[in-house]
C-alpha cells in the first residue's frame, strides 16, 4: 500500500517516482497541498494517469479533502476545499466511465467530517484521534478492495 498524502507535492516528477513503486494499492490524498483549485486541476488528472499507465490493474483510491473548520467559519478558503472535492469527483468519475475498474473514490468527509472537529489539531490537520477515525474508515474499504480478512 502506498499513500501519497498532503506532505508531498504532486509534481510530474513525483508522479513518475510514485509510479516506480510497486504497491498493492495507491491512495491519492494530496489535494489540500495545492494552494488553488487551478493548481489542483493542472496536476490531479495527469498524476493519476501517470500512476495508472504503469499500474493498469492496481487499485487506486482517490480521497477528497477531509473537513476543515474553515468551511464552517465562512472563510473563503472553505469554498476552495469544496471545489477541490468537486474536481476530484469529476476526474475519478470520468476515468471510471472510461473503463477504469480499479479506481475508487472515498469522500474525505466520510472519514473525518464536520461532526468530528475534535479530530483536528488546528482546525485543518488531523490529530491522533482524527487519524484513528480516518484509519477506521479506510480499513473496511481496504479489506474488501484487497481481499483481506
Contact map, one row per residue, 1 for C-alpha under 8 A:
11100000000000000000001111100000000000000000000000000000000000000000000000000000000000000000000000000000000000000000000000000000000000000000000000000
11110000000000000000101111100000000000000000000000000000000000000000000000000000000000000000000000000000000000000000000000000000000000000000000000000
11111000000000000000000001111000000000000000000000000000000000000000000000000000000000000000000000000000000000000000000000000000000000000000000000000
01111101000000000000000001111100000000000000000000000000000000000000000000000000000000000000000000000000000000000000000000000000000000000000000000000
00111111000000000000000000111100000000000000000000000000000000000000000000000000000000000000000000000000000000000000000000000000000000000000000000000
00011111100000000000000000001111100000000000000000000000000000000000000000000000000000000000000000000000000000000000000000000000000000000000000000000
00001111100000000000000000000100100000000000000000000000000000000000000000000000000000000000000000000000000000000000000000000000000000000000000000000
00011111110000000000000000000100100000000000000000000000000000000000000000000000000000000000000000000000000000000000000000000000000000000000000000000
00000111111001000000000000000100110000000000000000000000000000000000000000000000000000000000000000000000000000000000000000000000000000000000000000000
00000001111101100000000000000100000000000011001000000000000000000000000000000000000000000000000000000000000000000000000000000000000000000000000000000
00000000111111100000000000000000000000000010001000000000000000000000000000000000000000000000000000000000000000000000000000000000000000000000000000000
00000000011111110000000000000000000000000010011000000000000000000000000000000000000000000000000000000000000000000000000000000000000000000000000000000
00000000001111111000000000000000000000000000000000000000000000000000000000000000000000000000000000000000000000000000000000000000000000000000000000000
00000000111111111100000000000000000000000000000000000000000000000000000000000000000000000000000000000000000000000000000000000000000000000000000000000
00000000011111111110000000000000000000000000001101100000000000000000000000000000000000000000000000000000000000000000000000000000000000000000000000000
00000000000111111111000000000000000000000000000001100000000000000000000000000000000000000000000000000000000000000000000000000000000000000000000000000
00000000000011111111100000000000000000000000000000000000000000000000000000000000000000000000000000000000000000000000000000000000000000000000000000000
00000000000001111111100000000000000000000000000000100000000000000000000000000000000000000000000000000000000000000000000000000000000000000000000000000
00000000000000111111110000000000000000000000000001110110000000000000000000000000000000000000000000000000000000000000000000000000000000000000000000000
00000000000000011111110000000000000000000000000000000100000000000000000000000000000000000000000000000000000000000000000000000000000000000000000000000
01000000000000001111111000000000000000000000000000000000000000000000000000000000000000000000000000000000000000000000000000000000000000000000000000000
00000000000000000011111100000000000000000000000000000000000000000000000000000000000000000000000000000000000000000000000000000000000000000000000000000
11000000000000000000111111000000000000000000000000000000010000000000000000000000000000000000000000000000000000000000000000000000000000000000000000000
11000000000000000000011111000000000000000000000000000000011000000000000000000000000000000000000000000000000000000000000000000000000000000000000001000
11000000000000000000001111100000000000000000000000000000011110000000000000000000000000000000000000000000000000000000000000000000000000000000000001000
11110000000000000000001111110000000000000000000000000000011110000000000000000000000000000000000000000000000000000000000000000000000000000000000000000
11111000000000000000000011111000000000000000000000000000000111100000000000000000000000000000000000000000000000000000000000000000000000000000000000000
00111000000000000000000001111100000000000000000000000000000111100000000000000000000000000000000000000000000000000000000000000000000000000000000000000
00111100000000000000000000111110000000000000000000000000000001111000000000000000000000000000000000000000000000000000000000000000000000000000000000000
00011111110000000000000000011111110000000000000000000000000000000000000000000000000000000000000000000000000000000000000000000000000000000000000000000
00000100000000000000000000001111110000010001000000000000000000011000000000000000000100000000000000000000000000000000000000000000000000000000000000000
00000100000000000000000000000111111000000000000000000000000000001000000000000000100100000000000000000000000000000000000000000000000000000000000000000
00000111100000000000000000000111111000000000000000000000000000000000000000000000000000000000000000000000000000000000000000000000000000000000000000000
00000000100000000000000000000111111110110000000000000000000000000000000000000000000000000000000000000000000000000000000000000000000000000000000000000
00000000000000000000000000000001111110100000000000000000000000000000000000000000000000000000000000000000000000000000000000000000000000000000000000000
00000000000000000000000000000000011111110000000000000000000000000000000000000001000000000000000000000000000000000000000000000000000000000000000000000
00000000000000000000000000000000011111111000000000000000000000000000000000000001001100000000000000000000000000000000000000000000000000000000000000000
00000000000000000000000000000000000111111100000000000000000000000000000000000000000000000000000000000000000000000000000000000000000000000000000000000
00000000000000000000000000000000011111111110000000000000000000000000000000000000000000000000000000000000000000000000000000000000000000000000000000000
00000000000000000000000000000010010111111111000000000000000000000000000000000000000100000000000000000000000000000000000000000000000000000000000000000
00000000000000000000000000000000000011111111100000000000000000000000000000000000000000100000000000000000000000000000000000000000000000000000000000000
00000000000000000000000000000000000001111111110000000000000000000000000000000000000000000000000000000000000000000000000000000000000000000000000000000
00000000011100000000000000000000000000111111111000000000000000000000000000000000000000000000000000000000000000000000000000000000000000000000000000000
00000000010000000000000000000010000000011111111100000000000000000000000000000000000000010010000000000000000000000000000000000000000000000000000000000
00000000000000000000000000000000000000001111111110000000000000000000000000000000000000000010000000000000000000000000000000000000000000000000000000000
00000000000100000000000000000000000000000111111111000000000000000000000000000000000000000000000000000000000000000000000000000000000000000000000000000
00000000011100100000000000000000000000000011111111100000000000000000000000000000000000000000000000000000000000000000000000000000000000000000000000000
00000000000000100000000000000000000000000001111111110000000000000000000000000000000000000000000000000000000000000000000000000000000000000000000000000
00000000000000000000000000000000000000000000111111111000000000000000000000000000000000000000000000000000000000000000000000000000000000000000000000000
00000000000000110010000000000000000000000000011111111100000000000000000000000000000000000000000000000000000000000000000000000000000000000000000000000
00000000000000110110000000000000000000000000001111111110000000000000000000000000000000000000000000000000000000000000000000000000000000000000000000000
00000000000000000010000000000000000000000000000111111111010000000000000000000000000000000000000000000000000000000000000000000000000000000000000000000
00000000000000000000000000000000000000000000000011111111000000000000000000000000000000000000000000000000000000000000000000000000000000000000000000000
00000000000000000011000000000000000000000000000001111111000000000000000000000000000000000000000000000000000000000000000000000000000000000000000000000
00000000000000000010000000000000000000000000000000111111110000000000000000000000000000000000000000000000000000000000000000000000000000000000000000000
00000000000000000000000000000000000000000000000000011111110000000000000000000000000000000000000000000100000000000000000000000000000000000000000000000
00000000000000000000000000000000000000000000000000000011111000000000000000000000000000000000000000000100000000000000000000000000000000000000000000000
00000000000000000000001111000000000000000000000000010011111100000000000000000000000000000000000000000100000000000000000000000000000000000000000000000
00000000000000000000000111000000000000000000000000000000111110000000000000000000000000000000000000000111000000000000000000000000000000000000000010000
00000000000000000000000011110000000000000000000000000000011111000000000000000000000000000000000000000111000000000000000000000000000000000000000000000
00000000000000000000000011110000000000000000000000000000001111100000000000000000000000000000000000000011110000000000000000000000000000000000000000000
00000000000000000000000000111000000000000000000000000000000111110000000000000000000000010001000000000011110000000000000000000000000000000000000000000
00000000000000000000000000111000000000000000000000000000000011111000000000000000000000000000000000000000111100000000000000000000000000000000000000000
00000000000000000000000000001010000000000000000000000000000001111100000000000000000110011000000000000000111110000000000000000000000000000000000000000
00000000000000000000000000001011000000000000000000000000000000111110000000000000100110000000000000000000001110000000000000000000000000000000000000000
00000000000000000000000000000000000000000000000000000000000000011111000000000000000000000000000000000000001111111000000000000000000000000000000000000
00000000000000000000000000000000000000000000000000000000000000001111101000000000000000000000000000000000000110011100000000010000000000000000000000000
00000000000000000000000000000000000000000000000000000000000000000111111100000100000000000000000000000000000000000100000000111000000000000000000000000
00000000000000000000000000000000000000000000000000000000000000000011111110000100000000000000000000000000000000000100100000110000000000000000000000000
00000000000000000000000000000000000000000000000000000000000000000001111111111100000000000000000000000000000000000000000000110000000000000000000000000
00000000000000000000000000000000000000000000000000000000000000000011111111111110100000000000000000000000000000000000000000000000000000000000000000000
00000000000000000000000000000000000000000000000000000000000000000001111111100100000000000000000000000000000000000000000000000000000000000000000000000
00000000000000000000000000000000000000000000000000000000000000000000111111100000000000000000000000000000000000000000000000000000000000000000000000000
00000000000000000000000000000000000000000000000000000000000000000000011111110100000000000000000000000000000000000000000000000000000000000000000000000
00000000000000000000000000000000000000000000000000000000000000000000011111111110000000000000000000000000000000000000000000000000000000000000000000000
00000000000000000000000000000000000000000000000000000000000000000000011001111111000000000000000000000000000000000000000000000000000000000000000000000
00000000000000000000000000000000000000000000000000000000000000000000011000111111100000000000000000000000000000000000000000000000000000000000000000000
00000000000000000000000000000000000000000000000000000000000000000001111101111111110000000000000000000000000000000000000000000000000000000000000000000
00000000000000000000000000000000000000000000000000000000000000000000001000111111111000000000000000000000000000000000000000000000000000000000000000000
00000000000000000000000000000000000110000000000000000000000000000000000000011111111100000000000000000000000000000000000000000000000000000000000000000
00000000000000000000000000000001000000000000000000000000000000001000001000001111111110000000000000000000000000000000000000000000000000000000000000000
00000000000000000000000000000000000000000000000000000000000000000000000000000111111111000000000000000000000000000000000000000000000000000000000000000
00000000000000000000000000000000000010000000000000000000000000000000000000000011111111100000000000000000000000000000000000000000000000000000000000000
00000000000000000000000000000011000010010000000000000000000000011000000000000001111111110000000000000000000000000000000000000000000000000000000000000
00000000000000000000000000000000000000000000000000000000000000011000000000000000111111111000000000000000000000000000000000000000000000000000000000000
00000000000000000000000000000000000000000000000000000000000000000000000000000000011111111100000000000000000000000000000000000000000000000000000000000
00000000000000000000000000000000000000001000000000000000000000000000000000000000001111111110000000000000000000000000000000000000000000000000000000000
00000000000000000000000000000000000000000001000000000000000001010000000000000000000111111111000000000000000000000000000000000000000000000000000000000
00000000000000000000000000000000000000000000000000000000000000010000000000000000000011111111100000000000100000000000000000000000000000000000000000000
00000000000000000000000000000000000000000000000000000000000000000000000000000000000001111111110000000000000000000000000000000000000000000000000000000
00000000000000000000000000000000000000000001100000000000000000000000000000000000000000111111111000000000000000000000000000000000000000000000000000000
00000000000000000000000000000000000000000000000000000000000001000000000000000000000000011111111100000011100000000000000000000000000000000000000000000
00000000000000000000000000000000000000000000000000000000000000000000000000000000000000001111111110000000000000000000000000000000000000000000000000000
00000000000000000000000000000000000000000000000000000000000000000000000000000000000000000111111111000000000000000000000000000000000000000000000000000
00000000000000000000000000000000000000000000000000000000000000000000000000000000000000000011111111110010000000000000000000000000000000000000000000000
00000000000000000000000000000000000000000000000000000000000000000000000000000000000000000001111111111010000000000000000000000000000000000000000000000
00000000000000000000000000000000000000000000000000000000000000000000000000000000000000000000111111110000000000000000000000000000000000000000000000000
00000000000000000000000000000000000000000000000000000000000000000000000000000000000000000000011111110000000000000000000000000000000000000000000000000
00000000000000000000000000000000000000000000000000000000000000000000000000000000000000000000001111111000000000000000000000000000000000000000000000000
00000000000000000000000000000000000000000000000000000000000000000000000000000000000000000000001111111110000000000000000000000000000000000000000000000
00000000000000000000000000000000000000000000000000000000000000000000000000000000000000000000000100111110000000000000000000000000000000000000000000000
00000000000000000000000000000000000000000000000000000001111100000000000000000000000000000000000000011111000000000000000000000000000000000000000000000
00000000000000000000000000000000000000000000000000000000001111000000000000000000000000000001001100011111100000000000000000000000000000000000000000000
00000000000000000000000000000000000000000000000000000000001111000000000000000000000000000001000000000111110000000000000000000000000000000000000000000
00000000000000000000000000000000000000000000000000000000000011110000000000000000000000001001000000000011111000000000000000000000000000000000000000000
00000000000000000000000000000000000000000000000000000000000011110000000000000000000000000000000000000001111101000000000000000000000000000000000000000
00000000000000000000000000000000000000000000000000000000000000111100000000000000000000000000000000000000111111100000000000000000000000000000000000000
00000000000000000000000000000000000000000000000000000000000000111110000000000000000000000000000000000000011111111000000000000000000000000000000000000
00000000000000000000000000000000000000000000000000000000000000011110000000000000000000000000000000000000001111111100000000000000000000000000000000000
00000000000000000000000000000000000000000000000000000000000000000100000000000000000000000000000000000000011111111000000000000000000000001000000000000
00000000000000000000000000000000000000000000000000000000000000000100000000000000000000000000000000000000001111111000000000000000000011101100000000000
00000000000000000000000000000000000000000000000000000000000000000110000000000000000000000000000000000000000111111101001000000000010011000000000000000
00000000000000000000000000000000000000000000000000000000000000000110000000000000000000000000000000000000000111111111100000000000000000000000000000000
00000000000000000000000000000000000000000000000000000000000000000011100000000000000000000000000000000000000010011111100000000000000000000000000000000
00000000000000000000000000000000000000000000000000000000000000000000000000000000000000000000000000000000000000001111100000000000000000000000000000000
00000000000000000000000000000000000000000000000000000000000000000000000000000000000000000000000000000000000000011111111100000000010000000000000000000
00000000000000000000000000000000000000000000000000000000000000000000100000000000000000000000000000000000000000001111111100100000000000000000000000000
00000000000000000000000000000000000000000000000000000000000000000000000000000000000000000000000000000000000000000001111110000000110000000000000000000
00000000000000000000000000000000000000000000000000000000000000000000000000000000000000000000000000000000000000010001111110000111111010000000000000000
00000000000000000000000000000000000000000000000000000000000000000000000000000000000000000000000000000000000000000001111111111110110000000000000000000
00000000000000000000000000000000000000000000000000000000000000000000000000000000000000000000000000000000000000000000011111111110000000000000000000000
00000000000000000000000000000000000000000000000000000000000000000000000000000000000000000000000000000000000000000000000111111000000000000000000000000
00000000000000000000000000000000000000000000000000000000000000000001110000000000000000000000000000000000000000000000100111111000000000000000000000000
00000000000000000000000000000000000000000000000000000000000000000011110000000000000000000000000000000000000000000000000111111100000000000000000000000
00000000000000000000000000000000000000000000000000000000000000000001000000000000000000000000000000000000000000000000000111111110000000000000000000000
00000000000000000000000000000000000000000000000000000000000000000000000000000000000000000000000000000000000000000000001110011111111000000000000000000
00000000000000000000000000000000000000000000000000000000000000000000000000000000000000000000000000000000000000000000001110001111111000000000000000000
00000000000000000000000000000000000000000000000000000000000000000000000000000000000000000000000000000000000000000000001000000111111100000000000000000
00000000000000000000000000000000000000000000000000000000000000000000000000000000000000000000000000000000000000000000011100000111111110000000000000000
00000000000000000000000000000000000000000000000000000000000000000000000000000000000000000000000000000000000000010001011100000111111111000000000000000
00000000000000000000000000000000000000000000000000000000000000000000000000000000000000000000000000000000000000000000001000000111111111100000000000000
00000000000000000000000000000000000000000000000000000000000000000000000000000000000000000000000000000000000000000000000000000001111111110000000000000
00000000000000000000000000000000000000000000000000000000000000000000000000000000000000000000000000000000000000110000001000000000111111111000000000000
00000000000000000000000000000000000000000000000000000000000000000000000000000000000000000000000000000000000000110000000000000000011111111100000000000
00000000000000000000000000000000000000000000000000000000000000000000000000000000000000000000000000000000000000100000000000000000001111111110000000000
00000000000000000000000000000000000000000000000000000000000000000000000000000000000000000000000000000000000000000000000000000000000111111111000000000
00000000000000000000000000000000000000000000000000000000000000000000000000000000000000000000000000000000000001100000000000000000000011111111100000000
00000000000000000000000000000000000000000000000000000000000000000000000000000000000000000000000000000000000000100000000000000000000001111111110000000
00000000000000000000000000000000000000000000000000000000000000000000000000000000000000000000000000000000000000000000000000000000000000111111111000000
00000000000000000000000000000000000000000000000000000000000000000000000000000000000000000000000000000000000000000000000000000000000000011111111100000
00000000000000000000000000000000000000000000000000000000000000000000000000000000000000000000000000000000000000000000000000000000000000001111111110000
00000000000000000000000000000000000000000000000000000000000000000000000000000000000000000000000000000000000000000000000000000000000000000111111111110
00000000000000000000000000000000000000000000000000000000000000000000000000000000000000000000000000000000000000000000000000000000000000000011111111111
00000000000000000000000000000000000000000000000000000000000000000000000000000000000000000000000000000000000000000000000000000000000000000001111111110
00000000000000000000000000000000000000000000000000000000001000000000000000000000000000000000000000000000000000000000000000000000000000000000111111110
00000000000000000000000110000000000000000000000000000000000000000000000000000000000000000000000000000000000000000000000000000000000000000000011111110
00000000000000000000000000000000000000000000000000000000000000000000000000000000000000000000000000000000000000000000000000000000000000000000011111111
00000000000000000000000000000000000000000000000000000000000000000000000000000000000000000000000000000000000000000000000000000000000000000000011111111
00000000000000000000000000000000000000000000000000000000000000000000000000000000000000000000000000000000000000000000000000000000000000000000001000111
